[in-house]
Every structure is written in C-alpha cells, then in structure tokens.
Amino acid sequence: MIKRHKWTWLVATLLLWAFLLGVGAAPNPVQALSLGGGIGDLVKIFGIGWVVEHFSGQINKAINTALAQHDAAVEGYTKVVPIINFGGGKGTSVGAAQVMGPPAQVAKVKAVAEVELSILGSVRARGLLPIGTKSSVSMVPGVGVSANIRFPI
C-alpha cells in the first residue's frame, strides 16, 4: 500500500484550485513587441529600405513572374527601387516600386517619389514619379511605374 503524506493532499488541492481558476479566467490579449512608437517606426523604415536596396533583383523577378502568370507581363527593362514619400498624406508607409522602360532611362532611376495631395478636403490624389535622386524630385522621362508594394507603418 502507498503511504501518502499530508502535504501531497495539500499540493493536489492547490493544483486543482489553480486549474479551476485558470479555466474560469479570461486569457490575456496577445500583444506584439512594442519598440516605443517612433523608434519602432524608424526600425521598420530602415529595415524595409535595406531589404529593398539589397534584394531588389529578387523582388523584381518575383513581380515579373507574378505578372506573367496573369498574362500581364511587362515588356522592356524593369527594376525595383524604394519609394520616398513627399507631401502630407494620411498614414505613413514605406515600400518599393517596380519601374519599367528603356534600359538607359531605367538605369537612371534611384527611387520613386510618392506625392500626395488633398483636394477639397475629401478627395486625395496620389502620384508615383520615377526620380533620378533620393534628395529631390527630378523626374526621369520615359519611365513608368509597373508595380507598387507598400508596407503601412
């Protein structure tokens, strides 16, 4: 016969009560890691910018493959560049854009400027302009935007 100690019953009773209380209590909501608003946003912006800069070739191939599967293949030379937001649009985002056109012109494109305007308060206009520098808006003629990838922040 097994000899039982008083503390065994006490532990078993405490475990049973803990289980019953745990089942009856609502679970805590799951939360993501917060890096403190501004710092977290900066990490996202620079992280996505770094990914776009270093993996633009692979992103470009993936976009071309996806478009070809839907009979929307892009003809001409393509390249993936980061999007730079100019203007005061609602909601901050960062991303990448695929540009297309003649090889000599596409080679000049360094980024795509996203310009947002608010007209009459409720109408918003958004333009994507291929630019030759990342510091100012100087459009590269003959190049268009064929794909847009945005990551909201």
Secondary structure, DSSP 8 states (H G I E B T S, - for coil): -----HHHHHHHHHHHHHHHHHHHS-----------THHHHHHHHHHHHHHHHHSHHHHHHHHHHHHHHTT----SEEEEEEEEEEE--SS-EEEEEEEEE-HHHHHH--EEEEEEEEETTTEEEEEEEEES-SSS--B-TT-EEEEEEEEE-
